[in-house]
């Protein structure tokens, strides 16, 4: 799949920083590929964080992506920092 604008929403905005939420059936490794968020380059700023639910159609995961760069309409986010841990019960 690819970035879907309908799945990106603002959670909070303050002092030039935006906390976003994004949900997708894509894997985290696909989302953190440079260029994935290019269609949102006019909204995303370096330092913004994106809380994400990934692989929603498979083995769901959750985490946070940091916007590393946004130059010439090319957006790059850092690898996802996973939230949660193994469920052994």
Beta strands, then each sheet from edge to edge (+ up, - down):
strand 1: 8-14
strand 2: 17-23
strand 3: 49-54
strand 4: 61-71
strand 5: 74-77
strand 6: 81-82
sheet 1: 1+ 2- 3- 4+ 5-
sheet 2: 1+ 2- 3- 4+ 6-
end
